[in-house]
């Protein structure tokens, strides 16, 4: 087992980066998980494999590395075009969005196939994170409970709640905190770790921490000039302090298993 090195009463901070330089900045400022993402390519925009590899090398095992790999429907198209690539070694967790799959009757099978194709040549195998979009109806994604159950079937160690349309507001604009809390109870009952994201900044960070997640995930709040800007050490340190100050006592679960 690999446990995240977190204090027992404080959620960890995941920072999404687009370069090795940003990764080193976030790591030095206290990020607990380094997530690789290309924000210009969508809510879970995938960076190219070379960039992911450079970031894995830069982090050098000092923190878990996760990677956003885009949407399942795009991975399915790439597979049909024989352009499917396996994930880069050294990544612990990866995320595939389910936008556009809401009316696809066999999306669970396609999700499983994509996971197997991505990880079959990697040892130890990276693990998939189930992704629920708070604005799942706008994204034409499967409803949250269906994603949770499919994630349990696939052995996902964690579930990420994010927003699909970044122009439509933050997490709690899409999913009121009281309603979200009820869903998180079901997630925890299934023993999946909880990762909260969705344009979190300011008071929304405190509201997210109050729900007791295992990780709070940020991109725009960690950058000068927003989501498309550059990760700032001062901003990451400020977020780290904010998470610690707002934390409530809770039990930490490790979310990464070594195969």
Secondary structure, DSSP 8 states (H G I E B T S, - for coil): -B-----TTS-EEEEEESSHHHHHHHHHTT-SEEEE--GGG-TT----HHHHHHHHHHHTTSSEEEEEEEEHHHHHHHHHTT------TT--EEEEE-TT-TT-TTHHHHHHHHHHHHHTT-SS--EEEEEEETTHHHHT---HHHHHHHHHHTT-SEEEEE-S-TTS--HHHHS-HHHHHHHHHHHHHTT-EEEE-SS--THHHHHHHHTT-SEEEESGGGEETSTTSEE-HHHHHHHHHHHHHH---------B---
